[in-house]
Amino acid sequence: MTDETISLSQPHFHVTLRRESEHRFRSDEHDQLVISEAALDELDEWLESKD
């Protein structure tokens, strides 16, 4: 992913990603992203490659 600035006047999505913890006493990890509509395919590819 990039650190590009996204104009909030353009179509975009605010996405929260959650990774479940493998450890019983550790909290799940969360990350929040703002994704431009044009980058949704790139996000899909990135998420699928994380499997």
Buried (B, 14 or more C-beta within 10 A) or exposed (E): EEEEEBEEEEEBEEEEEEEEEEEEEEEEEEEEBEBBEEBBEEBEEEEEEEE
